[in-house]
């Protein structure tokens, strides 16, 4: 049964025999590997047969490219589960499930876009490494006494962070005046 479950019956010769000194009537199994059958079976190891619908347009190269692209999709789902640090969320309605999946896909799209820009820039690094490098640059809200007026202060980027933002064409994040123009503080409660 074990050989059959692994489709190995065709390469082994199976013999049952009773050993001469066995008094309990138990049978022994002797397995002999058929070397020719094994070599014949292994001759196509490493080959993959891809089958496409006959009406599919495109070349054999296109089919191979599609097949390889499936690996990218599988890696993307692995990224969603691990690198983006999304914890399990238990939704009970279809709209919430769709919204969660949409957010996951948007996060993945942002990560891929960032990695693409980094690859084309002078700073080849992964998106997680880039985000870690830029993590200390923050927008800080300050409240002052006595009227608790709000103001925003940006942590100044160091030389490496500045170079990364310039290569990503995100220089507007380096200019406090440009950021201040975009901010619309909420009124204090």
Phi, psi and omega per residue, in radians:
X1 nan -0.680 3.137
X2 -1.114 -0.772 3.107
X3 -1.134 -0.703 -3.137
X4 -1.147 -0.673 -3.127
X5 -1.145 -0.398 3.123
X6 -1.873 0.232 3.114
X7 0.953 0.763 -3.115
X8 -1.938 0.084 -3.131
X9 -1.106 -0.495 -3.094
X10 -1.328 -0.245 -3.110
X11 -1.928 -0.054 3.091
X12 -2.082 2.455 2.979
X13 -1.684 2.170 -3.072
X14 -1.899 2.183 3.109
X15 -2.189 2.343 3.020
X16 -1.835 2.322 3.125
X17 -2.571 2.756 3.092
X18 -1.795 2.084 -3.141
X19 -1.083 2.575 -3.061
X20 -1.066 -0.627 -3.092
X21 -1.630 0.128 3.134
X22 -1.343 2.099 -3.140
X23 -1.678 -0.307 -3.052
X24 -1.595 -0.033 3.090
X25 1.374 0.206 3.120
X26 -1.321 2.439 3.126
X27 -1.617 2.668 3.070
X28 -1.945 2.706 3.121
X29 -1.942 2.317 3.052
X30 -2.074 2.139 3.124
X31 -1.893 2.307 3.096
X32 -2.214 2.152 3.139
X33 -1.327 2.241 3.060
X34 -1.519 1.781 -3.038
X35 -1.049 -0.698 -3.138
X36 -1.136 -0.794 3.119
X37 -1.098 -0.650 3.139
X38 -1.164 -0.787 3.113
X39 -1.098 -0.735 3.133
X40 -1.076 -0.708 -3.134
X41 -1.197 -0.615 -3.059
X42 -1.521 -0.043 -3.030
X43 -1.108 -0.388 -3.134
X44 -1.859 0.257 3.081
X45 -1.018 2.375 3.137
X46 1.606 -0.155 3.102
X47 -1.665 2.550 3.081
X48 -2.203 2.319 3.091
X49 -1.787 2.083 3.110
X50 -1.855 2.258 -3.122
X51 -2.061 2.302 3.131
X52 -2.151 2.794 3.101
X53 -1.106 2.428 -3.085
X54 -1.062 -0.465 -3.124
X55 -1.547 0.020 3.133
X56 -1.195 2.249 3.116
X57 -1.427 2.669 3.119
X58 2.073 2.969 -3.091
X59 -1.675 3.069 3.056
X60 -1.075 -0.622 3.088
X61 -1.081 -0.649 3.097
X62 -1.126 -0.682 3.120
X63 -1.122 -0.762 3.119
X64 -1.090 -0.737 3.131
X65 -1.100 -0.711 3.083
X66 -1.099 -0.728 3.132
X67 -1.085 -0.771 -3.138
X68 -1.211 -0.511 3.135
X69 -1.152 -0.462 3.120
X70 -1.076 -0.547 3.083
X71 -1.118 -0.661 3.114
X72 -1.118 -0.692 3.115
X73 -1.128 -0.767 3.126
X74 -1.095 -0.690 3.100
X75 -1.155 -0.626 3.107
X76 -1.108 -0.728 3.103
X77 -1.148 -0.625 3.079
X78 -1.137 -0.679 3.095
X79 -1.091 -0.763 3.127
X80 -1.025 -0.692 -3.083
X81 -1.340 -0.497 -3.015
X82 -2.011 -1.153 -2.987
X83 -1.084 -0.598 -3.107
X84 -1.423 -0.019 3.082
X85 0.900 0.757 3.096
X86 -1.494 2.108 3.137
X87 -1.347 2.777 3.083
X88 -1.098 2.325 3.102
X89 -2.148 2.303 -3.088
X90 -1.844 1.819 -3.141
X91 -1.724 2.658 -3.096
X92 -2.068 -0.056 3.129
X93 -2.235 2.628 -3.131
X94 -1.027 -0.771 3.140
X95 -1.049 -0.638 3.131
X96 -1.215 -0.661 3.096
X97 -1.117 -0.802 3.128
X98 -1.073 -0.732 3.131
X99 -1.109 -0.740 3.136
X100 -1.099 -0.796 3.127
X101 -1.113 -0.691 3.105
X102 -1.070 -0.773 3.117
X103 -1.115 -0.704 3.100
X104 -1.082 -0.763 -3.138
X105 -1.181 -0.655 3.073
X106 -1.118 -0.724 3.102
X107 -1.086 -0.728 3.106
X108 -1.128 -0.733 3.102
X109 -1.057 -0.758 3.109
X110 -1.097 -0.731 3.127
X111 -1.112 -0.778 3.136
X112 -1.125 -0.696 3.107
X113 -1.104 -0.762 3.113
X114 -1.094 -0.776 3.129
X115 -1.117 -0.650 3.109
X116 -1.126 -0.784 3.114
X117 -1.128 -0.697 3.119
X118 -1.129 -0.687 -3.140
X119 -1.090 -0.660 -3.122
X120 -1.460 -0.162 -3.097
X121 -1.604 -3.039 3.110
X122 -1.472 0.036 -3.087
X123 -2.112 1.309 3.134
X124 -1.220 1.917 3.097
X125 -2.687 2.892 3.122
X126 -1.378 2.802 3.112
X127 -1.070 -0.783 3.106
X128 -1.055 -0.672 3.117
X129 -1.152 -0.679 3.108
X130 -1.115 -0.821 -3.136
X131 -1.112 -0.633 3.090
X132 -1.141 -0.714 3.124
X133 -1.110 -0.667 -3.085
X134 -1.550 -0.026 -3.029
X135 -1.064 -0.501 -3.090
X136 -1.425 -0.148 3.071
X137 -1.520 2.022 -3.027
X138 -2.381 2.769 2.999
X139 -1.732 2.086 -3.074
X140 -1.938 2.321 3.073
X141 -1.712 2.238 3.126
X142 -1.981 2.403 3.048
X143 -1.994 2.313 -3.130
X144 -1.956 2.547 3.085
X145 -1.430 2.773 -0.002
X146 -1.577 -0.281 -3.051
X147 -1.654 0.081 3.136
X148 0.949 0.759 3.094
X149 -1.188 2.437 -3.122
X150 -1.611 2.433 2.949
X151 -2.520 2.721 -3.089
X152 -2.046 2.406 3.130
X153 -2.261 2.359 3.141
X154 -1.737 2.330 3.037
X155 -1.159 2.283 -3.096
X156 -1.256 2.347 -3.138
X157 -1.358 2.480 3.062
X158 -1.375 -3.128 -3.056
X159 -1.085 -0.750 -3.130
X160 -1.147 -0.762 3.129
X161 -1.116 -0.718 3.107
X162 -1.081 -0.748 3.132
X163 -1.108 -0.709 3.121
X164 -1.114 -0.828 -3.120
X165 -1.115 -0.651 3.097
X166 -1.146 -0.758 -3.123
X167 -1.180 -0.441 3.092
X168 -1.517 0.054 -3.103
X169 1.010 0.774 3.125
X170 -2.136 0.734 -3.070
X171 -1.161 -0.334 3.114
X172 -1.090 -0.377 3.110
X173 -1.376 -0.140 3.111
X174 -1.658 -0.188 -3.064
X175 -1.837 1.872 -3.121
X176 -1.010 -0.586 -3.121
X177 -1.161 -0.723 3.130
X178 -1.144 -0.680 3.124
X179 -1.188 -0.735 -3.129
X180 -1.054 -0.625 3.115
X181 -1.130 -0.527 -3.101
X182 -1.469 -0.286 -3.067
X183 -1.465 2.405 3.053
X184 -2.277 1.536 -3.048
X185 -1.071 2.527 3.047
X186 -1.257 2.530 3.090
X187 -1.181 2.542 -3.126
X188 -1.085 2.584 -3.111
X189 -1.206 nan nan
